[in-house]
């Protein structure tokens, strides 16, 4: 593991509605749990037709915060190209050993809730 990786969260796909869900319209997904879990476990419930790759919809992923997103994904099998789901946050997914792994680069001067 790279020294600059910092654990951020564990994302777990679910088909069950959960308390406190937040809907992310662009991704057709409901997320919950991240804010209330001391271990940053995030539940994700996808709507039919969600644009997220099937691997992310069906297999849990671990997410790491990195200083340089492009460096973290260099030479890796890209599953989701770098994108900005919210102001100050850039994310990308790779495939490692058959599982999705998410990397986040966060500008905390903009993204205060991360």
C-alpha positions as CSV (number, residue, x, y, z in Angstrom):
1,X,0.0,0.0,0.0
2,X,1.2,3.5,-0.8
3,X,2.3,5.6,2.2
4,X,0.1,8.6,1.1
5,X,-3.1,6.6,1.3
6,X,-5.5,7.5,4.1
7,X,-8.6,5.4,4.8
8,X,-11.7,7.4,4.0
9,X,-14.7,5.0,3.9
10,X,-16.1,1.6,3.1
11,X,-18.9,1.6,0.5
12,X,-21.4,-1.2,0.6
13,X,-24.1,-1.7,-2.0
14,X,-27.6,-2.6,-0.7
15,X,-31.1,-3.0,-2.0
16,X,-32.7,-2.1,1.3
17,X,-33.9,1.4,2.2
18,X,-32.0,2.8,5.2
19,X,-32.7,5.6,7.6
20,X,-31.1,9.0,6.7
21,X,-30.6,8.4,3.0
22,X,-29.4,11.2,0.8
23,X,-30.3,11.1,-2.9
24,X,-27.6,11.9,-5.4
25,X,-29.6,12.6,-8.6
26,X,-26.7,12.7,-11.0
27,X,-25.6,9.1,-10.0
28,X,-29.1,7.7,-9.3
29,X,-28.0,6.5,-5.9
30,X,-29.1,6.9,-2.3
31,X,-26.3,7.0,0.3
32,X,-26.4,6.8,4.0
33,X,-24.4,6.0,7.1
34,X,-21.2,7.8,6.4
35,X,-21.9,10.7,8.7
36,X,-23.1,8.5,11.6
37,X,-20.6,5.6,11.4
38,X,-17.4,5.9,13.5
39,X,-15.8,3.7,10.9
40,X,-17.2,5.6,7.9
41,X,-19.3,2.8,6.5
42,X,-21.4,4.1,3.7
43,X,-24.4,2.3,2.3
44,X,-25.3,2.8,-1.4
45,X,-28.7,1.9,-2.9
46,X,-28.8,2.3,-6.6
47,X,-31.8,3.0,-8.8
48,X,-32.4,1.0,-11.9
49,X,-30.4,2.6,-14.7
50,X,-27.8,4.2,-12.5
51,X,-24.7,5.1,-14.6
52,X,-22.3,3.5,-12.1
53,X,-20.4,0.4,-13.2
54,X,-21.9,-2.9,-12.2
55,X,-18.8,-3.8,-10.1
56,X,-19.4,-0.8,-7.8
57,X,-23.2,-1.6,-7.7
58,X,-22.5,-5.1,-6.5
59,X,-19.2,-5.4,-4.7
60,X,-18.2,-3.4,-1.6
61,X,-15.3,-0.9,-2.1
62,X,-12.8,0.7,0.1
63,X,-12.0,4.4,-0.4
64,X,-8.7,6.2,0.3
65,X,-7.9,9.9,0.4
66,X,-4.9,10.8,-1.6
67,X,-2.8,13.9,-2.2
68,X,-2.6,13.4,-6.0
69,X,-5.5,11.6,-7.7
70,X,-3.8,11.3,-11.1
71,X,-0.6,9.9,-9.5
72,X,-2.7,7.3,-7.5
73,X,-4.4,5.9,-10.6
74,X,-1.4,6.1,-12.9
75,X,-0.9,2.7,-14.6
76,X,-4.0,1.1,-12.9
77,X,-7.1,-0.4,-14.4
78,X,-9.5,2.5,-14.4
79,X,-13.1,1.7,-13.6
80,X,-14.5,5.2,-13.2
81,X,-12.5,8.1,-14.7
82,X,-11.7,11.1,-12.5
83,X,-14.7,13.3,-11.9
84,X,-16.0,15.8,-9.4
85,X,-19.2,14.6,-7.5
86,X,-19.2,17.8,-5.4
87,X,-17.2,21.0,-5.1
88,X,-13.6,20.5,-4.0
89,X,-13.8,16.7,-4.4
90,X,-12.3,14.7,-7.2
91,X,-12.8,10.9,-7.3
92,X,-11.9,7.9,-9.4
93,X,-12.3,4.1,-9.2
94,X,-9.8,1.5,-10.1
95,X,-10.0,-2.3,-10.1
96,X,-7.6,-4.1,-7.8
97,X,-7.6,-7.9,-7.4
98,X,-11.2,-8.0,-8.9
99,X,-12.6,-5.4,-6.5
100,X,-13.4,-1.7,-6.9
101,X,-11.1,0.8,-5.0
102,X,-12.0,4.5,-4.8
103,X,-9.5,7.3,-4.5
104,X,-10.6,10.8,-3.4
105,X,-8.6,14.0,-3.7
106,X,-10.2,16.6,-1.4
107,X,-9.6,20.4,-1.3
108,X,-10.8,21.0,2.3
109,X,-10.8,24.8,1.8
110,X,-13.9,24.1,-0.5
111,X,-15.2,20.7,0.6
112,X,-15.7,21.2,4.3
113,X,-18.0,18.2,5.0
114,X,-15.4,15.6,4.0
